[in-house]
Amino acid sequence: MNGLELVIKKAEETDIEAILSIYADDDLAAQREDFSQPRPQAYFNAFKKIEANSTTKLYLVNVGNEAAATFQLHWLTYLSYKGGTRLLVENVFVKKGFTGKGIGKAVFQFIKEEAQKTNCYMVQLTTNKLRPDAKRFYESVGFTATHEGMKMFL
């Protein structure tokens, strides 16, 4: 990484601003988030819920002293798959100035290791159909498009 240190860490409440800056750098996220000041309380409330949930973790990726990426992991246990656990990856964002530098590969290596440490039988994610480059990236790190995802917005 050009001599810069990449650090993947569990996010703290003081990282909310850095994570919002990553969202603001993304064209699709920028359309749905609220970047007004002061920051809406909803972000702090959500962070507290994430912190209180033992099966969910939010991460921040720093390169040097700069916030470069973020992602969230959810461990889901099912009765099927013999009571197996899968790791759901959500909200993967890499700032534009950091794409193509190996950060995504490092993040997914970290995710794979977390899944193995917690005995997951599968890692899964969805990707927006408006992000064909993301889909190609996910395929390059081992994901296969096996299902068609669906959502119902409320």
Legacy VTK file of the C-alpha trace (Angstrom):
# vtk DataFile Version 3.0
C-alpha trace
ASCII
DATASET POLYDATA
POINTS 154 float
0.000 0.000 0.000
2.759 2.426 -0.936
4.308 2.156 2.511
1.111 3.189 4.290
-0.250 1.094 7.111
-3.743 -0.333 6.693
-5.651 -0.773 9.967
-9.020 -2.530 10.196
-10.671 -1.791 13.519
-14.037 -2.167 15.183
-15.669 1.243 14.919
-16.166 3.413 17.972
-18.724 6.162 18.418
-15.991 8.712 17.729
-15.626 7.134 14.247
-19.150 8.041 13.133
-17.940 11.236 11.451
-15.240 9.344 9.530
-17.732 6.691 8.416
-20.194 9.350 7.270
-17.395 10.956 5.248
-16.916 7.630 3.453
-20.652 7.419 2.731
-20.615 11.010 1.458
-17.917 10.053 -1.050
-20.183 7.408 -2.622
-22.603 8.529 -5.345
-25.470 6.221 -4.313
-25.055 6.630 -0.545
-24.845 10.403 -0.931
-28.398 10.349 -2.331
-29.917 8.620 0.688
-27.922 9.849 3.698
-28.321 13.103 5.623
-25.030 14.950 6.003
-26.446 18.029 7.685
-24.769 19.558 10.730
-25.224 18.888 13.492
-25.361 15.228 12.520
-28.818 13.696 12.875
-29.295 11.833 16.150
-30.467 8.787 14.169
-26.839 7.934 13.314
-25.828 7.933 16.984
-28.908 5.929 17.958
-28.134 3.359 15.260
-24.533 3.108 16.419
-25.706 2.366 19.974
-27.974 -0.411 18.666
-25.095 -1.880 16.650
-22.838 -1.748 19.715
-25.458 -3.496 21.852
-25.889 -6.339 19.349
-23.384 -9.118 19.990
-23.865 -10.543 16.483
-23.159 -7.317 14.579
-19.941 -5.337 14.184
-19.214 -2.126 12.308
-15.653 -1.597 11.081
-13.555 1.336 9.951
-10.506 0.917 7.738
-7.786 3.523 8.037
-4.837 4.005 5.727
-2.291 6.046 7.582
-4.368 8.631 9.408
-7.183 8.733 6.852
-10.505 6.896 6.881
-10.490 4.838 3.683
-13.268 2.250 3.964
-16.016 0.821 6.132
-18.123 -2.327 6.311
-20.504 -4.097 8.647
-20.703 -7.796 9.562
-23.698 -9.741 10.866
-23.475 -13.317 12.150
-26.735 -15.160 11.410
-27.458 -18.577 12.902
-30.013 -20.806 11.206
-31.768 -23.985 12.168
-30.990 -25.188 8.640
-27.452 -26.093 7.639
-27.402 -28.132 10.857
-27.641 -25.005 12.982
-24.924 -23.324 10.943
-23.877 -19.704 11.029
-23.293 -17.539 8.001
-21.592 -14.180 7.920
-23.514 -11.428 6.163
-21.429 -8.549 4.788
-23.176 -5.199 4.429
-22.388 -1.562 3.667
-18.990 -2.056 2.082
-17.662 1.335 1.001
-14.174 2.355 -0.133
-13.462 6.045 -0.697
-12.840 6.885 -4.335
-9.225 7.949 -3.751
-8.465 4.546 -2.230
-10.020 2.220 -4.799
-7.669 0.007 -6.787
-5.030 0.020 -4.040
-5.720 -3.416 -2.541
-7.886 -2.215 0.334
-10.908 -4.231 -0.779
-8.825 -7.400 -1.053
-7.413 -6.816 2.427
-10.913 -6.215 3.791
-12.250 -9.433 2.293
-9.263 -11.404 3.533
-10.065 -10.053 7.006
-13.750 -10.983 6.547
-12.848 -14.507 5.437
-10.614 -14.939 8.481
-13.372 -13.663 10.800
-15.803 -16.138 9.237
-13.360 -19.000 9.705
-12.608 -18.009 13.323
-16.328 -18.049 14.116
-16.993 -21.342 12.279
-19.235 -19.862 9.604
-20.173 -22.163 6.745
-20.727 -19.261 4.333
-20.070 -15.588 3.734
-22.760 -13.779 1.799
-23.502 -10.289 0.547
-25.705 -8.440 -1.853
-24.568 -5.815 -4.296
-26.585 -3.111 -5.964
-27.285 -3.782 -9.643
-26.168 -0.200 -10.292
-22.638 -1.201 -9.190
-21.294 -3.559 -11.892
-17.680 -2.838 -10.875
-18.472 -3.949 -7.315
-19.998 -7.180 -8.615
-16.858 -7.895 -10.658
-14.709 -7.182 -7.605
-16.754 -9.526 -5.387
-16.435 -12.263 -8.008
-12.676 -11.679 -8.111
-12.394 -12.396 -4.368
-14.427 -15.599 -4.572
-18.132 -14.742 -4.467
-20.595 -16.372 -6.859
-23.973 -14.922 -7.828
-26.144 -17.887 -6.807
-29.400 -16.150 -5.854
-31.474 -13.176 -6.937
-31.835 -10.728 -4.047
-35.080 -8.915 -3.401
-36.050 -6.042 -1.104
-39.248 -4.432 0.080
-38.742 -0.852 1.225
-41.137 0.317 3.931
LINES 1 155
154 0 1 2 3 4 5 6 7 8 9 10 11 12 13 14 15 16 17 18 19 20 21 22 23 24 25 26 27 28 29 30 31 32 33 34 35 36 37 38 39 40 41 42 43 44 45 46 47 48 49 50 51 52 53 54 55 56 57 58 59 60 61 62 63 64 65 66 67 68 69 70 71 72 73 74 75 76 77 78 79 80 81 82 83 84 85 86 87 88 89 90 91 92 93 94 95 96 97 98 99 100 101 102 103 104 105 106 107 108 109 110 111 112 113 114 115 116 117 118 119 120 121 122 123 124 125 126 127 128 129 130 131 132 133 134 135 136 137 138 139 140 141 142 143 144 145 146 147 148 149 150 151 152 153
